[in-house]
Amino acid sequence: MTDKHALRLRLRAARAAFTPRTMTMPDALRERLVPGLVIAAYVPIGGEVDPAPLLAIARAAGCTIALPHVVDRATPLRFLDAAGTLGNGPFGLRQPAADATELVPDIILTPLVGFDRCGNRLGQGAGHYDRAFADHPAAWRIGLAWSVQEVPGLVPDPWDVPLHAILTELEWITPMPCHASSAGPMPS
């Protein structure tokens, strides 16, 4: 069992045991919402934070919502227009049909298994969001997690791209870079 595997198991258990609360839209995010902005989100599974309250505010501001479309572990995910009917995808995901319009996200809301205050994230382990972040380097990357998913420090892999912010039920976290990263400087 790898350290990341054991950590994922522990953090998933903590997330599953946590009583979900409503997330409040932070001013730093609300200020970015303008008509036409594309926000990539997700439909939660397995105790993940539900971004629906944030997306309702974004829709009211005129933003367009995209959702990931996953084919399998190896194929990079695509962000597709969420306006149509959702279907069942692999891994228990709810996602747009494969022929929905592909969109380029300005903001990516990503579910987290774990995170640290340096902006490092621990995901499900398939690398879908790592590749998506690399494919959309200009997108503002925001992790959504419960406070019980925070760890003191994660050691990023060379391909990991740090988050610009993390939202929990308790706070909006703007990370300070702690490790060298290939992602370049973190925009404010």
C-alpha positions as CSV (number, residue, x, y, z in Angstrom):
1,M,0.0,0.0,0.0
2,T,1.5,3.3,-1.0
3,D,1.5,6.3,1.3
4,K,-0.8,8.2,-1.1
5,H,-3.1,5.2,-1.2
6,A,-3.3,5.0,2.6
7,L,-3.8,8.7,2.8
8,R,-6.6,8.6,0.2
9,L,-8.3,5.8,2.3
10,R,-8.0,7.8,5.5
11,L,-9.2,11.1,3.9
12,R,-12.1,9.5,2.1
13,A,-13.3,8.0,5.4
14,A,-13.0,11.4,7.1
15,R,-14.9,13.0,4.2
16,A,-17.6,10.3,4.3
17,A,-18.1,10.7,8.1
18,F,-18.3,14.5,7.9
19,T,-21.8,16.1,8.1
20,P,-22.0,18.2,4.9
21,R,-22.7,21.9,5.3
22,T,-23.5,24.6,2.8
23,M,-20.6,26.4,1.2
24,T,-20.8,30.2,1.1
25,M,-19.7,32.1,-2.0
26,P,-16.5,33.9,-1.1
27,D,-16.1,37.5,-2.3
28,A,-12.9,36.6,-4.1
29,L,-14.9,34.2,-6.3
30,R,-18.1,36.3,-6.6
31,E,-16.0,39.3,-7.9
32,R,-14.8,37.2,-10.9
33,L,-18.3,36.2,-12.0
34,V,-19.2,38.0,-15.2
35,P,-21.6,37.0,-18.0
36,G,-20.0,34.5,-20.4
37,L,-17.4,33.2,-18.0
38,V,-17.1,29.4,-18.2
39,I,-17.0,27.6,-14.9
40,A,-16.1,23.9,-15.0
41,A,-17.6,22.1,-12.0
42,Y,-18.7,18.6,-11.2
43,V,-21.6,16.5,-9.9
44,P,-20.5,15.2,-6.4
45,I,-20.0,11.6,-5.5
46,G,-18.8,9.8,-2.4
47,G,-19.1,12.7,0.1
48,E,-17.6,15.3,-2.2
49,V,-18.6,19.0,-1.6
50,D,-21.6,19.8,-3.7
51,P,-20.9,22.9,-5.8
52,A,-24.6,23.5,-6.6
53,P,-25.1,26.5,-4.4
54,L,-22.0,28.2,-5.9
55,L,-23.2,27.3,-9.4
56,A,-26.6,28.8,-8.8
57,I,-25.0,32.2,-8.0
58,A,-22.7,31.8,-11.1
59,R,-25.7,31.1,-13.4
60,A,-27.5,34.1,-12.0
61,A,-24.4,36.2,-12.8
62,G,-24.6,34.9,-16.5
63,C,-21.8,32.4,-16.3
64,T,-21.9,29.2,-18.4
65,I,-21.4,25.9,-16.5
66,A,-19.4,23.0,-17.9
67,L,-19.1,19.5,-16.5
68,P,-16.4,16.9,-17.0
69,H,-17.0,14.1,-19.4
70,V,-14.9,11.0,-18.6
71,V,-14.4,8.1,-21.0
72,D,-12.0,5.9,-18.9
73,R,-8.9,6.2,-16.7
74,A,-6.5,6.9,-19.5
75,T,-8.5,9.3,-21.7
76,P,-8.2,13.0,-20.8
77,L,-11.5,14.5,-19.5
78,R,-13.2,17.2,-21.6
79,F,-15.4,19.9,-20.1
80,L,-18.7,19.9,-21.9
81,D,-21.7,22.3,-21.7
82,A,-23.9,21.3,-18.7
83,A,-27.1,22.7,-20.2
84,G,-28.3,19.3,-21.5
85,T,-29.5,16.1,-19.9
86,L,-26.9,14.3,-17.8
87,G,-26.2,10.6,-18.2
88,N,-24.3,8.0,-16.3
89,G,-20.6,7.8,-16.9
90,P,-17.8,5.6,-15.6
91,F,-16.9,5.6,-11.9
92,G,-20.4,6.5,-10.9
93,L,-20.2,10.0,-12.5
94,R,-23.1,12.0,-13.9
95,Q,-22.0,13.8,-17.0
96,P,-23.1,15.5,-20.2
97,A,-23.5,13.4,-23.4
98,A,-20.3,12.9,-25.4
99,D,-21.7,15.1,-28.2
100,A,-22.4,18.2,-26.0
101,T,-20.4,21.3,-26.8
102,E,-16.9,21.4,-25.5
103,L,-16.0,24.5,-23.5
104,V,-12.8,26.1,-22.4
105,P,-13.0,26.8,-18.7
106,D,-12.0,30.1,-17.1
107,I,-12.5,28.7,-13.6
108,I,-12.2,25.0,-12.7
109,L,-13.9,23.9,-9.5
110,T,-12.3,20.6,-8.5
111,P,-13.3,18.1,-5.9
112,L,-10.6,17.1,-3.5
113,V,-9.7,14.0,-1.5
114,G,-7.1,16.1,0.4
115,F,-5.2,19.4,0.3
116,D,-2.6,21.4,2.1
117,R,-2.2,25.2,2.6
118,C,0.4,25.3,-0.1
119,G,-2.2,24.6,-2.7
120,N,-1.2,21.0,-3.3
121,R,-4.1,18.6,-3.8
122,L,-4.7,14.9,-3.5
123,G,-7.3,13.7,-6.1
124,Q,-8.8,10.4,-6.9
125,G,-5.6,9.1,-8.4
126,A,-6.4,8.8,-12.1
127,G,-4.8,12.0,-13.1
128,H,-7.8,13.5,-14.9
129,Y,-7.6,16.9,-13.2
130,D,-3.8,17.0,-13.4
131,R,-4.1,16.7,-17.2
132,A,-7.0,19.1,-17.3
133,F,-5.0,21.7,-15.4
134,A,-2.1,21.3,-17.8
135,D,-4.5,21.6,-20.8
136,H,-6.0,24.8,-19.4
137,P,-3.2,26.6,-17.7
138,A,-5.0,30.0,-17.8
139,A,-7.9,28.6,-15.8
140,W,-8.3,29.7,-12.1
141,R,-8.1,26.4,-10.2
142,I,-10.2,26.2,-7.0
143,G,-10.4,23.1,-4.9
144,L,-13.6,22.3,-2.9
145,A,-13.2,20.3,0.3
146,W,-14.4,19.9,3.8
147,S,-12.0,21.2,6.5
148,V,-11.4,17.6,7.7
149,Q,-9.6,16.9,4.4
150,E,-6.8,19.3,5.2
151,V,-3.4,17.7,5.8
152,P,-0.2,19.4,7.1
153,G,1.7,18.9,3.9
154,L,1.6,17.0,0.6
155,V,4.6,16.3,-1.5
156,P,3.7,17.2,-5.1
157,D,4.7,15.0,-8.0
158,P,6.5,16.7,-10.9
159,W,3.3,16.9,-13.0
160,D,1.1,18.4,-10.2
161,V,-0.2,21.9,-10.7
162,P,-1.1,23.8,-7.5
163,L,-4.5,25.2,-6.8
164,H,-5.0,29.0,-6.8
165,A,-7.5,28.7,-3.9
166,I,-9.3,26.2,-1.7
167,L,-12.8,26.7,-0.3
168,T,-14.0,24.8,2.8
169,E,-17.1,25.2,4.9
170,L,-14.9,27.3,7.3
171,E,-12.8,29.4,5.0
172,W,-11.4,30.6,1.7
173,I,-7.7,29.7,1.6
174,T,-5.3,31.5,-0.7
175,P,-2.2,29.3,-0.8
176,M,1.4,30.5,-0.6
177,P,3.7,28.4,-2.9
178,C,5.7,26.1,-0.7
179,H,7.3,23.8,-3.3
180,A,8.9,24.3,-6.7
181,S,6.3,23.8,-9.4
182,S,6.2,23.7,-13.2
183,A,3.0,25.7,-13.2
184,G,4.8,29.1,-12.9
185,P,3.7,31.9,-10.7
186,M,0.3,31.7,-9.1
187,P,-1.9,34.6,-10.3
188,S,-3.8,36.6,-7.7
